[in-house]
Amino acid sequence: MDQERLRALPAVHRLLAESGIAAYCAELGTAVVKQIIDGVLRDVRSDASLSASPVPRFDDIVAMVHLACAHEASQGLVEVLNGTGVLLHTNLGRAPLAQEALEAIRRIGSGYSNLEYDLETGARGSRYERVSSLLRATSGAEDGLVVNNCAAAMFLILDAFAKRREVIVSRSELIEIGGGFRLPDVLTHSGARLVEVGTTNKVYLDDFERALSADTALLLRTHMSNYRIVGFVTNVAPAELAALGRRVGVPVIEDLGSGALIDLAQFGLPHERTVHEAVLDGLDLVAFSGDKLLGGPQAGIIVGRASLISRLRANPLLRALRVDKATLAALAATLQCYSEGRWSAIPLYRMLAAPQHELLERAQGLAENLQRAEIEAQARTMEGCAGGGTLPLAPLPSAGIVIPHAPNRGSNVLASALRKASPPIVVRSEEAGIAIDLRAIPAARDRLLQDAVIGCVRAGTALSCGN
Ligand SMILES: *Cc1c(COP(=O)(O)O)cnc(C)c1O
């Protein structure tokens, strides 16, 4: 190995002083940038010692460090503009939080709080107290409890009531949702035994009744979050199932998934069963997510009969599934918006309520500005969806812009360039071009969106964008 050549490698401090790299120090922290430089120099050294190739020039090493820093910067959590038209996009962080929730996180998170402290007695208190009373008020249930997410909620319920015992589920509801949540597997892992009844399309109350045994722990209903069975179909009404459970003394549970607290029909969407309805139907426990239609932080919420909730509270597994103060603060603030009837404080509902003509007007303004910059963009009505395991078949009338694929540009070049913009923009790819649905993009971000599109198209035309 040529020691002489390697001695020519630039010193770390020289690289750190380069203006582009110094900018990354502000963004990523000097320690991280130093690590990146060390890594690049290590690679250069080992390449040079393996081959007789010359050591790269200073400028090339600077460029390599740049690239590695840019990659690192894109790995952190960054704000993204969601142009997919899917409001509750699990990959994009589901529900944006209300100002009230963000303020609560700031207030509670920046200091100490009475998280597990009873200010009246000075003794240890329960972290679930306040949020439980809000859950009672907003759902109509006797009591409520919060864990990490809805999957954890189901796991806790199964652990508490169904270990080594039987859970009866309709064959039409053996769901798999994203991220590896398959109901039969969750049941097996929790130590419960799955008893399937009925057929894919037809289930009768009688099927449940005949499957009852001394070993039956629960009757379980699950929400068909991401599919529908249509045609020759019979199902058991939730109230009927609840009545059967009461008659035979077996708790009836519903995995509601999204857990709407208000009626979606007011947004022109099909009606979605609400938490309140499930409680009124007599379900003993209802589990749902905090970050789907509730529009709050990631959480799993269980509401229902006080006697059953207190058994869940006493379960040691709860300790492992408990939520942080920031989550509790944000959830309580979100629930408070509902209890005060201020659903429009919740970003999800403001987005759902935006009239299509308003979105179309924004789209037309954007398209005109893009055309002025010589970009072939058209405003168009579109169809988005609620997402997050709600109303899988219900289109959400929306609007946005379409940019046709340029003949000299591969179909996904612009989409890929926009993902690398700052902030990154996630779009929908269509046959004719890319579509940017405006319903999930705040109007205040339109200018940013416009500038990013112009930047990426120009760079793409210059053939340096969208590698
Ligand atoms: C989304 C969903 C879950 C999982 O909820 P997480 O909060 O993501 O854990 C469970 N069950 C149903 C029916 C769902 O739709």
The ligand as an ORCA input file, in Angstrom:
! r2SCAN-3c Opt
* xyz 0 1
  C     -56.174     -0.525     12.710
  C     -56.780     -1.668     13.393
  C     -56.124     -2.306     14.441
  C     -54.753     -1.891     14.902
  O     -54.744     -0.642     15.417
  P     -53.332     -0.004     15.883
  O     -53.755      1.153     16.731
  O     -52.623      0.370     14.654
  O     -52.627     -1.046     16.663
  C     -56.745     -3.379     15.037
  N     -57.951     -3.804     14.620
  C     -58.608     -3.205     13.618
  C     -59.952     -3.741     13.223
  C     -58.057     -2.121     12.952
  O     -58.709     -1.525     11.947
*
